[in-house]
Amino acid sequence: MPSSICLPHEFYARPTLTVARALLGMRLVRNLDGQRLSGIIIEAEAYIGETDLGCHAKAGRTRRNAVMYGPPGHAYVYFTYGMHWMLNAVTEPEGFPAAVLLRAIQPQEGKETISIRRQGRDCIGPAKLTQALAIDGALNGVDLCDPHSGLWKAPSSPARASASTPSPNPGSRSPGDSV
């Protein structure tokens, strides 16, 4: 089994687009009831500050998005459309609201459990990813740099996975905000 080495907080304390690109090919790990589930991140999307119309911070700080204003390297998990959880990694210095939405993974560990949770379907889409790894609001704010949190990101094996580029973030300042 791969180690529990986590990416450090410094990894996330950089410009959001830089972090989004660097996350591609990294491993997203979830400890679920003692079982390790993981997947290689193959799609991500950047949301940067209050001027990004697609960002939850566009209307300022609220109870819902407060985690985005916190320290980098924490999970921002929110419920959308009354049915789906979304997972983001907070980036940039504390006080500046920015995060990377994780949109898709390629399962690596716990494939049988992931397949059962997804009823044999893929993990391409942010809600599909969270369903596959049992990520919900209880994980909002957890430290992604601590393997004891139950959810973290780690370097992948030496051969990084190929990464896809998602469609542009609707409402973003420019199509370049997506990686």
CORLIN-V906094 format. One record per residue. N is the residue number from 1. RES is the residue in three letters. SS is DSSP state (A for helix, B for strand, O for the rest). Layout:
{{N/RES/SS} {N/RES/SS}}
//
This chain:
{{1/MET/O} {2/PRO/O} {3/SER/O} {4/SER/O} {5/ILE/O} {6/CYS/O} {7/LEU/O} {8/PRO/O} {9/HIS/A} {10/GLU/A} {11/PHE/A} {12/TYR/A} {13/ALA/O} {14/ARG/O} {15/PRO/O} {16/THR/A} {17/LEU/A} {18/THR/A} {19/VAL/A} {20/ALA/A} {21/ARG/A} {22/ALA/A} {23/LEU/A} {24/LEU/O} {25/GLY/O} {26/MET/O} {27/ARG/B} {28/LEU/B} {29/VAL/B} {30/ARG/B} {31/ASN/B} {32/LEU/B} {33/ASP/O} {34/GLY/O} {35/GLN/B} {36/ARG/B} {37/LEU/B} {38/SER/B} {39/GLY/B} {40/ILE/B} {41/ILE/B} {42/ILE/B} {43/GLU/B} {44/ALA/B} {45/GLU/B} {46/ALA/B} {47/TYR/B} {48/ILE/B} {49/GLY/O} {50/GLU/O} {51/THR/O} {52/ASP/O} {53/LEU/O} {54/GLY/O} {55/CYS/O} {56/HIS/A} {57/ALA/A} {58/LYS/A} {59/ALA/A} {60/GLY/O} {61/ARG/O} {62/THR/O} {63/ARG/O} {64/ARG/O} {65/ASN/O} {66/ALA/A} {67/VAL/A} {68/MET/A} {69/TYR/A} {70/GLY/O} {71/PRO/O} {72/PRO/O} {73/GLY/O} {74/HIS/B} {75/ALA/B} {76/TYR/B} {77/VAL/B} {78/TYR/B} {79/PHE/B} {80/THR/B} {81/TYR/O} {82/GLY/O} {83/MET/O} {84/HIS/B} {85/TRP/B} {86/MET/B} {87/LEU/B} {88/ASN/B} {89/ALA/B} {90/VAL/B} {91/THR/O} {92/GLU/O} {93/PRO/O} {94/GLU/O} {95/GLY/O} {96/PHE/O} {97/PRO/O} {98/ALA/B} {99/ALA/B} {100/VAL/B} {101/LEU/B} {102/LEU/B} {103/ARG/B} {104/ALA/B} {105/ILE/B} {106/GLN/B} {107/PRO/B} {108/GLN/B} {109/GLU/B} {110/GLY/O} {111/LYS/A} {112/GLU/A} {113/THR/A} {114/ILE/A} {115/SER/A} {116/ILE/A} {117/ARG/A} {118/ARG/O} {119/GLN/O} {120/GLY/O} {121/ARG/O} {122/ASP/O} {123/CYS/O} {124/ILE/B} {125/GLY/O} {126/PRO/A} {127/ALA/A} {128/LYS/A} {129/LEU/A} {130/THR/A} {131/GLN/A} {132/ALA/A} {133/LEU/O} {134/ALA/O} {135/ILE/O} {136/ASP/O} {137/GLY/A} {138/ALA/A} {139/LEU/A} {140/ASN/O} {141/GLY/O} {142/VAL/O} {143/ASP/B} {144/LEU/O} {145/CYS/O} {146/ASP/O} {147/PRO/A} {148/HIS/A} {149/SER/A} {150/GLY/O} {151/LEU/B} {152/TRP/B} {153/LYS/B} {154/ALA/B} {155/PRO/O} {156/SER/O} {157/SER/O} {158/PRO/O} {159/ALA/O} {160/ARG/O} {161/ALA/O} {162/SER/O} {163/ALA/O} {164/SER/O} {165/THR/O} {166/PRO/O} {167/SER/O} {168/PRO/O} {169/ASN/O} {170/PRO/O} {171/GLY/O} {172/SER/O} {173/ARG/O} {174/SER/O} {175/PRO/A} {176/GLY/A} {177/ASP/A} {178/SER/B} {179/VAL/O}}
//
